[in-house]
């Protein structure tokens, strides 16, 4: 029995540590996934008459606004709980905490697996349990949590068999170090971008190529569906299944393409890369076609421009010296123009883009990209702008080829009296 407990303890402990470390690489990604859950739950409550509707809506709104804090704490706790289980440290406390945590995780993954859209398609394609580096389906994640629940319940019942591996003082010191490391990793990735970039906007990727559907994409199968009204009722049918009594009493309402079978792999890695300026025209193609370009992503201005404008101004100056255009991308164009006014950034063209696209591209706020004909040469948070400036200064930017200038005195004078006789 003791051997079985030890094996279960090692498996569960290592899995929790691994899961926490993978998510610690991108805590902002988990925060966005949490926001998605809270938004869906609040939307579901909006049309219900549940007696706790207002209380739950307020709770989910509060949690939504503090999702990053929850993400950081949850990730750190996964790592800490896994280490405590391996060391056998304070098992009376951590056996309860692990049990509560796995019950919560199992509920979330069960919901992610069972939740469906109105057309029957799943609401979630990735539960975020292992971040974007190891995407797994909601079903796989749910089954994983069910297995973990069984193991943790077994460890909870047999927790008296778990003894500390080292002395109390040694275990405490190790746990203190684990706690510091679990938060330090997340501070670094939130400040300087993820160490392992697993998003489609990673360094070396070509954005136009990532905007194409995969070669093995299978499109959705659709059928034209008509909507008619008769005697106050709306009826839907396809062109090959018109009602037998179809006549002038049927009033046409609309028609649409109904998805009868979902395709596979038919979503490009990058979608929503649309840049709009003062007009509604998409300028993404122009930006991506530049020999070199610098993109400044600012989702919002929660980090004041005053904290990073001087370093970015140096980058802006280096780019202008090389003839490299610089563009700002935000979801708050008017605010951006107002914040840039009176600073060296005032002349930067500002584009708006979809909030989801900005969040996918920029895991820090702000975030800077260096592109070469749409290929990502580098990306930095505002803490790394000095590195970006140094890289720009080393670039050899081709200058436009102009026609040769011919001296005026070398051009022969026009011939006179050259008529053919």
C-alpha positions as CSV (number, residue, x, y, z in Angstrom):
1,X,0.0,0.0,0.0
2,X,2.8,2.4,0.9
3,X,4.4,1.8,-2.5
4,X,1.2,2.5,-4.3
5,X,0.7,5.7,-2.4
6,X,4.2,6.8,-3.2
7,X,3.7,6.1,-6.9
8,X,0.4,8.0,-7.0
9,X,2.0,10.8,-5.0
10,X,4.9,11.2,-7.5
11,X,2.6,11.0,-10.6
12,X,0.1,13.6,-9.2
13,X,2.9,15.9,-7.8
14,X,4.9,15.9,-11.1
15,X,1.8,16.5,-13.2
16,X,0.7,19.5,-11.1
17,X,4.2,21.0,-11.3
18,X,4.4,20.4,-15.0
19,X,0.9,21.9,-15.6
20,X,1.8,24.9,-13.5
21,X,5.1,25.5,-15.2
22,X,3.6,25.3,-18.7
23,X,0.9,27.8,-17.8
24,X,3.5,30.0,-16.0
25,X,5.0,30.6,-19.4
26,X,1.9,32.6,-20.4
27,X,-0.3,33.5,-17.4
28,X,-2.0,36.2,-19.5
29,X,-3.3,33.5,-21.8
30,X,-4.9,31.7,-18.9
31,X,-6.4,35.0,-17.8
32,X,-8.0,35.5,-21.2
33,X,-9.4,31.9,-21.0
34,X,-10.9,32.6,-17.6
35,X,-12.5,35.8,-18.9
36,X,-14.1,33.7,-21.7
37,X,-15.6,31.4,-19.1
38,X,-17.0,34.3,-16.9
39,X,-18.4,36.1,-20.0
40,X,-20.2,32.9,-21.2
41,X,-21.6,32.3,-17.7
42,X,-22.9,35.9,-17.4
43,X,-24.5,35.7,-20.8
44,X,-26.2,32.5,-19.8
45,X,-27.5,34.1,-16.6
46,X,-28.7,37.2,-18.4
47,X,-31.7,35.4,-19.8
48,X,-32.5,33.2,-16.8
49,X,-34.8,33.7,-13.8
50,X,-32.4,32.0,-11.3
51,X,-33.0,33.5,-7.9
52,X,-29.2,34.0,-7.4
53,X,-28.8,35.6,-10.8
54,X,-27.8,39.0,-9.6
55,X,-25.4,37.8,-7.0
56,X,-23.7,35.4,-9.5
57,X,-23.6,38.0,-12.2
58,X,-21.8,40.4,-9.8
59,X,-19.4,37.7,-8.7
60,X,-18.5,36.7,-12.2
61,X,-18.0,40.3,-13.2
62,X,-15.7,40.8,-10.3
63,X,-13.7,37.7,-11.1
64,X,-13.6,38.8,-14.8
65,X,-12.0,42.1,-13.8
66,X,-9.4,40.3,-11.7
67,X,-8.8,37.4,-14.0
68,X,-5.0,38.0,-14.2
69,X,-4.6,38.0,-10.4
70,X,-6.6,34.7,-10.3
71,X,-4.5,33.3,-13.0
72,X,-1.2,34.1,-11.3
73,X,-2.4,32.7,-8.0
74,X,-3.8,29.5,-9.5
75,X,-0.7,28.8,-11.4
76,X,1.5,29.4,-8.4
77,X,-0.7,27.2,-6.3
78,X,-0.5,24.3,-8.8
79,X,3.3,24.4,-8.6
80,X,3.4,24.8,-4.8
81,X,0.8,22.0,-4.2
82,X,2.7,19.6,-6.5
83,X,6.0,20.3,-4.7
84,X,4.3,19.9,-1.3
85,X,2.9,16.5,-2.3
86,X,6.3,15.3,-3.5
87,X,8.0,16.5,-0.3
88,X,5.1,15.3,2.0
89,X,4.9,18.8,3.5
90,X,1.9,19.7,5.6
91,X,-0.3,17.0,4.0
92,X,-3.3,17.6,6.3
93,X,-3.6,21.0,4.7
94,X,-2.6,20.2,1.1
95,X,-4.6,17.0,0.8
96,X,-7.7,19.2,1.3
97,X,-6.5,21.9,-1.0
98,X,-5.6,19.4,-3.7
99,X,-9.0,17.8,-3.4
100,X,-10.8,21.1,-3.7
101,X,-8.7,22.2,-6.6
102,X,-9.2,19.1,-8.7
103,X,-13.0,19.2,-8.1
104,X,-12.9,22.8,-9.4
105,X,-10.8,21.8,-12.4
106,X,-13.0,18.9,-13.2
107,X,-16.1,21.1,-13.1
108,X,-14.4,23.6,-15.5
109,X,-13.3,20.9,-18.0
110,X,-16.6,19.2,-17.8
111,X,-18.3,22.5,-18.7
112,X,-15.8,23.1,-21.5
113,X,-16.5,19.7,-22.9
114,X,-20.3,19.8,-22.7
115,X,-20.9,23.5,-23.6
116,X,-22.3,23.9,-27.1
117,X,-23.3,26.8,-29.4
118,X,-26.7,27.1,-30.9
119,X,-25.6,25.2,-34.0
120,X,-24.3,22.4,-31.9
121,X,-20.6,23.2,-32.3
122,X,-18.5,23.2,-29.2
123,X,-17.9,26.5,-27.5
124,X,-14.4,25.6,-26.6
125,X,-11.8,23.9,-28.8
126,X,-9.0,24.2,-26.2
127,X,-9.6,24.4,-22.4
128,X,-6.2,26.1,-21.8
129,X,-5.2,23.5,-19.2
130,X,-1.7,23.3,-20.6
131,X,-1.6,26.7,-22.2
132,X,-1.1,27.3,-25.9
133,X,2.1,25.2,-26.1
134,X,0.3,22.0,-25.4
135,X,-3.3,22.4,-26.6
136,X,-5.6,19.5,-25.8
137,X,-9.3,19.0,-26.5
138,X,-11.9,19.6,-23.8
139,X,-12.7,15.9,-23.8
140,X,-9.1,14.9,-23.2
141,X,-8.7,17.4,-20.5
142,X,-11.9,16.3,-18.8
143,X,-10.8,12.6,-18.8
144,X,-7.4,13.7,-17.5
145,X,-9.1,15.5,-14.6
146,X,-11.4,12.5,-13.9
147,X,-8.3,10.3,-13.6
148,X,-6.6,12.9,-11.4
149,X,-9.7,13.1,-9.2
150,X,-9.6,9.4,-8.6
151,X,-5.8,9.5,-7.7
152,X,-6.2,12.5,-5.4
153,X,-9.2,11.0,-3.6
154,X,-7.1,7.9,-3.0
155,X,-4.2,10.0,-1.7
156,X,-6.7,11.9,0.5
157,X,-8.0,8.7,2.1
158,X,-4.5,7.3,2.5
159,X,-2.8,10.6,3.5
160,X,-1.5,9.1,6.8
161,X,0.9,7.0,4.7
162,X,2.5,10.1,3.3
163,X,5.5,11.1,5.4
164,X,7.9,14.1,4.9
165,X,10.9,13.3,2.7
166,X,13.2,15.7,4.5
167,X,13.3,17.4,7.9
168,X,10.7,20.0,8.6
169,X,13.2,22.9,8.3
170,X,14.6,21.6,5.0
171,X,11.1,21.0,3.5
172,X,10.1,24.5,4.6
173,X,13.1,26.1,3.0
174,X,12.5,24.2,-0.3
175,X,8.8,25.2,-0.2
176,X,9.8,28.9,0.3
177,X,12.1,28.7,-2.7
178,X,9.4,27.0,-4.8
179,X,6.9,29.7,-3.9
180,X,9.4,32.5,-4.9
181,X,10.2,30.8,-8.2
182,X,6.6,30.1,-9.1
183,X,5.8,33.9,-8.8
184,X,9.2,35.0,-10.3
185,X,8.7,33.0,-13.5
186,X,5.3,34.6,-14.0
187,X,6.6,38.1,-13.3
188,X,9.3,37.6,-15.9
189,X,6.9,36.4,-18.6
190,X,4.4,39.1,-17.9
191,X,7.2,41.7,-18.1
192,X,9.3,40.4,-20.9
193,X,7.0,38.1,-23.0
194,X,6.8,34.3,-22.7
195,X,10.1,32.4,-22.8
196,X,8.6,29.8,-25.2
197,X,6.4,31.5,-27.8
198,X,3.8,29.0,-29.0
199,X,1.5,31.5,-30.6
200,X,1.1,32.0,-34.4
201,X,2.8,35.4,-34.0
202,X,6.1,33.9,-32.9
203,X,9.5,35.1,-34.1
204,X,10.3,33.7,-37.6
205,X,6.6,33.3,-38.7
206,X,5.4,35.1,-41.8
207,X,2.1,36.8,-41.0
208,X,0.6,36.6,-44.6
209,X,1.4,32.8,-44.7
210,X,-0.2,32.3,-41.2
211,X,-3.4,34.0,-42.5
212,X,-3.9,31.2,-45.0
213,X,-6.0,28.1,-44.2
214,X,-4.0,24.9,-43.8
215,X,-3.4,22.8,-46.9
216,X,-5.5,20.0,-45.4
217,X,-8.4,22.3,-44.5
218,X,-11.9,20.8,-45.1
219,X,-14.5,23.5,-45.5
220,X,-17.9,23.6,-43.8
221,X,-20.7,21.8,-45.7
222,X,-23.7,24.2,-46.0
223,X,-27.1,24.2,-47.6
224,X,-29.2,27.1,-48.6
225,X,-32.1,27.5,-46.2
226,X,-35.2,29.5,-46.8
227,X,-37.3,31.2,-44.0
228,X,-40.9,31.8,-44.7
229,X,-43.8,33.0,-42.6
230,X,-47.3,31.5,-42.6
231,X,-50.1,32.3,-40.3
232,X,-47.8,33.9,-37.8
233,X,-45.3,31.0,-37.7
234,X,-41.8,31.0,-39.2
235,X,-40.9,27.9,-41.2
236,X,-37.5,26.8,-42.5
237,X,-36.8,24.5,-45.4
238,X,-34.3,23.8,-48.1
239,X,-34.9,24.1,-51.9
240,X,-35.4,20.3,-52.2
241,X,-37.9,20.1,-49.3
242,X,-40.5,22.8,-50.0
243,X,-43.8,22.1,-48.3
244,X,-46.4,20.3,-50.4
245,X,-48.9,23.1,-49.8
246,X,-46.5,25.9,-50.7
247,X,-48.5,28.8,-52.2
248,X,-48.9,32.5,-52.0
249,X,-49.8,32.3,-48.3
250,X,-46.2,31.7,-47.6
251,X,-44.4,35.1,-47.1
252,X,-40.7,35.2,-47.8
253,X,-38.6,36.3,-44.8
254,X,-34.9,35.5,-45.5
255,X,-32.5,32.9,-46.7
256,X,-29.1,31.9,-45.2
257,X,-26.4,29.2,-45.5
258,X,-27.0,26.6,-42.8
259,X,-24.0,24.5,-41.7
260,X,-24.9,20.8,-41.9
261,X,-21.4,19.5,-41.2
262,X,-18.5,21.3,-39.7
263,X,-15.2,21.3,-41.5
264,X,-11.8,20.5,-40.1
265,X,-8.7,22.6,-39.9
266,X,-10.4,25.3,-41.8
267,X,-9.4,28.2,-39.6
268,X,-6.1,29.9,-40.4
269,X,-3.6,30.2,-37.5
270,X,-3.9,34.0,-37.7
271,X,-7.3,35.6,-38.2
272,X,-8.5,39.1,-37.7
273,X,-5.3,40.9,-38.7
274,X,-7.1,43.9,-40.1
275,X,-5.8,47.4,-39.7
276,X,-8.1,50.4,-40.1
277,X,-7.1,54.0,-39.9
278,X,-9.2,57.1,-40.2
279,X,-11.2,55.4,-42.9
280,X,-12.8,51.9,-42.9
281,X,-10.2,50.6,-45.4
282,X,-8.0,47.7,-44.4
283,X,-4.3,48.7,-44.7
284,X,-2.9,45.4,-43.5
285,X,-1.7,44.4,-47.0
286,X,0.3,47.7,-47.3
287,X,1.9,47.3,-43.9
288,X,2.9,43.7,-44.5
289,X,4.3,44.5,-47.9
290,X,6.9,47.0,-46.5
291,X,10.6,45.9,-46.8
292,X,10.8,46.6,-43.1
293,X,8.2,47.9,-40.6
294,X,7.8,48.4,-36.9
295,X,4.5,47.8,-35.2
296,X,3.6,49.2,-31.7
297,X,0.8,47.2,-30.1
298,X,-1.1,49.0,-27.4
299,X,-4.3,47.3,-26.3
300,X,-5.0,50.2,-24.1
301,X,-3.1,52.7,-22.0
302,X,-3.2,51.2,-18.6
303,X,0.6,51.4,-18.7
304,X,1.1,55.1,-19.1
305,X,2.9,56.3,-22.2
306,X,5.2,58.3,-20.0
307,X,6.8,55.0,-18.7
308,X,8.0,53.9,-22.1
309,X,7.9,56.9,-24.5
310,X,11.5,57.9,-24.2
311,X,12.8,54.4,-25.0
312,X,10.4,54.1,-27.9
313,X,11.3,57.5,-29.1
314,X,14.9,56.3,-29.5
315,X,13.6,53.3,-31.5
316,X,11.4,55.6,-33.6
317,X,14.4,57.9,-34.4
318,X,16.6,54.9,-35.4
319,X,13.8,53.6,-37.6
320,X,13.3,57.0,-39.3
321,X,17.1,57.2,-40.0
322,X,16.8,53.8,-41.8
323,X,13.6,54.8,-43.6
324,X,11.6,52.2,-41.8
325,X,7.9,53.1,-41.3
326,X,6.4,52.8,-37.8
327,X,2.8,52.1,-37.1
328,X,0.7,51.9,-33.9
329,X,-2.1,49.3,-33.5
330,X,-4.7,49.7,-30.7
331,X,-8.4,49.3,-30.0
332,X,-8.5,53.0,-28.8
333,X,-7.5,55.1,-31.7
334,X,-8.7,58.4,-30.5
335,X,-7.1,57.9,-27.1
336,X,-3.8,56.8,-28.7
337,X,-3.7,60.0,-30.8
338,X,-4.4,62.1,-27.6
339,X,-1.7,60.2,-25.6
340,X,0.9,60.6,-28.4
341,X,0.2,64.3,-28.9
342,X,3.0,66.5,-27.6
343,X,5.5,63.6,-27.6
344,X,8.0,62.4,-30.2
345,X,5.4,59.7,-31.1
346,X,2.9,62.3,-32.4
347,X,3.6,61.5,-36.1
348,X,3.0,57.8,-35.9
349,X,0.1,56.5,-38.0
350,X,-2.5,54.8,-35.7
351,X,-4.6,51.8,-36.7
352,X,-7.4,50.1,-34.9
353,X,-7.7,46.3,-34.8
354,X,-9.9,43.6,-33.3
355,X,-9.3,43.2,-29.5
356,X,-8.8,39.4,-29.8
357,X,-6.3,39.9,-32.6
358,X,-4.3,42.4,-30.5
359,X,-4.4,40.1,-27.4
360,X,-3.2,37.2,-29.4
361,X,-0.3,39.2,-31.0
362,X,0.7,41.1,-27.9
363,X,1.2,39.3,-24.6
364,X,2.5,42.6,-23.0
365,X,1.1,46.0,-23.2
366,X,2.7,47.7,-25.1
367,X,4.5,45.2,-27.4
368,X,6.8,46.0,-30.3
369,X,7.3,44.0,-33.5
370,X,10.0,44.3,-36.2
371,X,8.8,42.9,-39.6
372,X,10.6,42.2,-42.8
373,X,8.0,41.8,-45.6
374,X,5.6,40.4,-43.1
375,X,8.0,38.1,-41.4
376,X,8.5,38.6,-37.7
377,X,12.2,39.3,-37.0
378,X,11.7,40.2,-33.4
379,X,9.2,41.2,-30.7
380,X,9.8,42.9,-27.4
381,X,7.9,44.3,-24.4
382,X,8.6,47.9,-23.4
383,X,11.3,46.6,-21.1
384,X,13.2,45.4,-24.1
385,X,13.0,48.4,-26.4
386,X,16.7,49.1,-26.0
387,X,17.4,45.7,-27.7
388,X,15.0,46.5,-30.4
389,X,16.7,49.8,-31.1
390,X,20.1,48.1,-31.3
391,X,18.8,45.6,-33.8
392,X,17.2,48.2,-36.0
393,X,20.5,50.1,-36.1
394,X,22.3,47.0,-37.5
395,X,19.8,46.6,-40.4
396,X,20.9,47.2,-43.9
397,X,17.8,48.6,-45.5
398,X,17.7,48.6,-49.3
399,X,17.1,52.1,-50.7
400,X,14.8,52.6,-53.7
401,X,16.6,52.3,-57.0
402,X,16.3,55.6,-59.0
403,X,17.1,56.0,-62.7
404,X,20.6,57.2,-63.4
405,X,21.1,61.0,-63.6
406,X,22.6,62.1,-66.9
407,X,24.6,65.4,-66.8
408,X,22.9,68.0,-68.9
409,X,26.0,68.8,-70.9
410,X,26.3,65.2,-72.1
411,X,23.0,65.2,-73.9
412,X,23.5,65.9,-77.6
413,X,21.8,69.0,-79.0
414,X,18.9,68.3,-81.4
415,X,19.9,68.1,-85.0
416,X,18.6,70.7,-87.4
417,X,17.9,70.4,-91.1
418,X,17.9,66.6,-90.8
419,X,15.2,66.1,-93.3
420,X,15.7,63.2,-95.7
421,X,16.5,64.5,-99.1
